[in-house]
């Protein structure tokens, strides 16, 4: 009975990584998150989608300069944005929705419990990098990851070419 359990455990452990090789993207809720069949939400490691929230309320533009005298009329400040325009999410949807992907976790980040990963299409295209190349994401520097230098280079290239969010 113990040998049988060991064999089952070895089979499960051996096949578990293979399950990450061929999973279908079922949803793209944000510009840096996918829902992958059998795995759930996967965040694209190393990037942050560049879409603002659907509803932004608050100040816009440069911070106001302090006044030396009280205003004579009430000043209107801030903005309300009810726009559904989310170019990062829309771009990621075009790339990944309904496609089969391969998930690769980063050894520097540690366990896959945070669900941050590199996501590859069947043709080998790295979605994380494509988002940066197209100017649809920014690099996430909150932690180190193996492809950090590559991603910084891709972001700088998109900035210098004024692509996506970097349009001047």
N, C-alpha and C positions, 0 to 999 in steps of 0.2 A: 504494500500500500504506500509506503514511504517513497519507493522508487517511482511509482506512478505519479505521485504529487510532484516529485522533482522533475520528471519528464514534462509534465504539464507546465510547470513554472518556467522551464527552459524554453519551451515552445512560445509561451506568452511573451517572455522577455525578448526573445529573438524576433518575433513578429511585430512587436509594438512599434519599434522605430520604422518598420516598413509601412505601417499604417499612415505615417506622416508623409510618405512619398506620393500618394495618389489620393488626394482629397479634393472635393469640389467646393468652390466658393458659392455660398447660398445667399449671402447678404453683404452689403458694403455700407455700414451705418455712418461712418465718418471717413475723412480723407486719410486716416492712418490706421483703420481697423477693419478687419474682415471677419465674417462668420464663416467658418469652415466646417463642412459636414463631418460629424464625428468628433470634432475637436472643440467646437465653440468659438468664442471670440479670440482672435489673434491680432495683437497689435504689431504693426510693422516696426521692428527694432531700429533705432537710430534716427528716426524721423518724427516730426510732428506735422500733421496736416495743417495747411495754411488757411483753412476756412475759419471765419469768425463764427460766433454762435448765430443761430437763426434769428435770434432776437437780441439785439444789443441795445442796452440803455445806459447812457452815461456820457461823460465828456468826450469830445472828439477834438482832434487837432492839438496844438501846443498848449501847455498849461497856461491859464490866465495869469497875467502880471498883477501883482498886488496894487490896489488902488490907494492913492493918497487921500482921496476925498470920497465921501459916500456917493454912490450913483444916484442920479436924479430920477431914473426910470428903472424898473426891475429888468435885470438882464436875463435873457433866455440862454440857457447853456445845455449842452448835451445833444443827443440825437436818439431817435428810435428807428431801428432798422428791422423791418418785418420781412425782408427779402429772403427768398428761398434759394438764392443763388449760392451754390457751394461748388466752385470749380475743382477743388481738390478731390472731394468725394465723387463728383461726376467723372473726373478723369480716371480715378481708381476703379470705378464701376465699369468703364469702357474696357479697361485693361483686364479685369479679373472676374467680374460677375459671371457665374456659370462655368468658369474654366476650372480645369484640374490643376492643382498646385502641389508643390513640394515644400514642406516646412523644414527649416534648419535653425536650430537653436545655437546661440553663441556661447562658447566656453567661458568667456570673460564675465558674462552676465550671471552665470550659475544655473540654477534650476529653471525649468520651464514653467514653474508655477505662476510666474507673472504673465505668461503667455505672450511675451515679446519675442519675435523671431524674424528671420529673413524668410521671405516668401518668393519662391521661384515658379514661373510658369513652366509648362511642359517643354518649351523650346529653350529653357535655360535663362530666360529674362528674369532679372532680379527686380521685383516690384519696388522694393525700398529705394533702389538706385534710380529707377525710372521716374519715380515721383520727384526726386531731387533734380534730375536732368531736365525735366519739363517745367521746373520752377513751380511745382504744386505742393512743395513741402519745404520745411526747414530742418536742419540737422538738430537732433536732440542731444544736447551735451550734458544731460543730468547724470549720465554714467558712462563709463568706458565700454567700448565694444570693439571687436576685431576689425571691422571695416571702417572705423572712425576716420582715418586719413583719406581713404577713398571717397567717403561721403562728403568730407569737407571740401575736397577737390571738385566734386560734382556740383556742390552748392555754389562754390566760388565761380565755376564756369557759367552756371545759369545766371548768376548775378552780373558777371562781366558781359554776357550776351543779352542782358535785359529780357529774360524769358519768364513767363508766368507772373508770379508775385513780384518779380524783380523789374517789371516794366517801369521805365522812368518817364 
